[in-house]
């Protein structure tokens, strides 16, 4: 039986430079996660009113798989993060350090899932929508 800890950080991606101006909404989120073998953790991002291009960057002590899923593609329940089908990910990278972009449709909640570490691993994850 694997112990699973899900760190779900619900984020509202938006503060505008001008009040009420959606086109200037910015997302800049950074967080650290400790992941053990057979564990998955996720950063949950709220749906945005317009399509977004996210830049995902991570650095880890050991190899880890970082996948970006639509909320609807992550099964509910205790083992949902581990059971989410990698083929349904809209983007993914594996390694100790990577940076990649992903296009997210409007009004689509996303989860950035970190899993498949072979031993205890610290992951620094950063997500922005800056160009």
C-alpha positions in Angstrom: 0.0 0.0 0.0 1.6 3.3 -1.1 1.3 6.4 1.0 0.1 9.3 -1.1 0.1 12.9 -0.3 -1.5 15.3 -2.6 -0.6 18.9 -2.3 -3.3 20.7 -4.1 -2.7 24.4 -4.3 -5.8 26.0 -5.8 -4.6 29.2 -7.4 -6.4 32.1 -9.0 -4.2 33.2 -11.8 -4.9 36.8 -12.0 -4.1 40.1 -10.8 -4.4 42.8 -13.4 -2.2 45.9 -13.8 -5.3 47.9 -14.6 -8.5 47.0 -12.6 -10.8 44.8 -14.6 -8.3 44.3 -17.4 -8.3 40.6 -18.2 -5.8 40.8 -21.0 -3.0 41.7 -18.5 -3.7 38.9 -16.1 -0.5 37.3 -14.9 0.3 34.0 -13.4 3.5 33.4 -11.5 3.5 30.5 -9.0 6.4 28.8 -7.3 6.3 26.0 -4.8 8.5 23.2 -3.4 7.4 19.6 -3.1 8.8 16.5 -1.5 7.9 13.4 -3.4 8.6 9.8 -2.4 8.5 6.6 -4.4 5.0 5.7 -5.5 3.8 9.2 -4.6 2.3 11.9 -6.7 1.7 15.6 -5.9 -0.1 18.2 -7.9 -0.3 21.9 -8.4 -3.9 22.8 -9.3 -4.5 25.8 -11.5 -7.9 27.4 -11.9 -9.5 27.8 -15.3 -8.7 31.0 -17.1 -11.2 33.1 -19.1 -8.9 33.2 -22.1 -6.5 30.6 -23.7 -3.1 30.6 -21.9 0.5 29.6 -22.7 2.1 28.4 -19.5 5.8 28.0 -19.0 6.6 25.2 -16.6 10.0 25.0 -15.1 11.3 22.4 -12.6 14.4 21.4 -10.8 14.7 18.2 -8.8 17.2 16.2 -6.8 16.5 13.1 -8.8 14.6 12.3 -12.0 10.9 13.0 -11.8 8.1 13.0 -14.4 6.2 16.3 -14.6 2.9 16.1 -16.5 0.3 18.7 -17.3 -3.3 17.4 -17.4 -6.7 18.9 -17.9 -8.6 18.5 -14.6 -11.1 16.2 -16.4 -8.3 13.7 -17.3 -7.2 13.1 -13.7 -9.3 10.4 -12.0 -10.8 11.3 -8.7 -9.9 9.4 -5.6 -6.9 8.6 -3.5 -4.8 7.2 -6.3 -5.9 9.6 -9.1 -2.5 11.2 -9.6 -0.7 7.9 -10.0 -3.4 6.5 -12.2 -3.8 9.4 -14.6 -2.9 8.2 -18.1 0.3 9.9 -19.3 -1.0 9.6 -22.9 -3.7 12.1 -22.0 -1.2 14.7 -20.7 -1.2 17.9 -22.8 2.5 18.1 -22.0 5.2 16.2 -20.0 8.9 16.1 -19.3 11.1 13.8 -17.3 14.4 14.6 -15.8 16.1 16.6 -13.1 15.6 20.0 -14.7 13.5 21.1 -17.6 11.5 24.0 -19.0 8.6 23.6 -21.4 5.6 25.5 -22.6 2.0 24.2 -22.9 -1.1 25.8 -24.5 -4.1 25.6 -22.2 -7.6 26.2 -23.7 -9.9 28.8 -22.2 -12.0 27.8 -19.2 -9.9 24.7 -18.6 -8.7 23.8 -15.2 -5.3 22.1 -15.1 -3.1 20.0 -12.8 0.6 19.9 -13.0 1.4 16.4 -11.6 4.8 15.4 -10.3 5.4 11.6 -9.9 7.5 8.6 -10.7 10.4 9.5 -8.5 12.5 6.4 -7.7 13.6 7.8 -4.3 12.7 10.7 -2.1 13.0 13.8 -4.2 12.6 17.5 -3.7 11.1 19.4 -6.6 11.1 23.2 -7.2 8.2 24.0 -9.5 7.5 27.3 -11.2 4.6 28.2 -13.6 4.2 31.4 -15.4 2.2 32.8 -18.3 4.8 35.4 -19.2 6.3 35.5 -22.6 
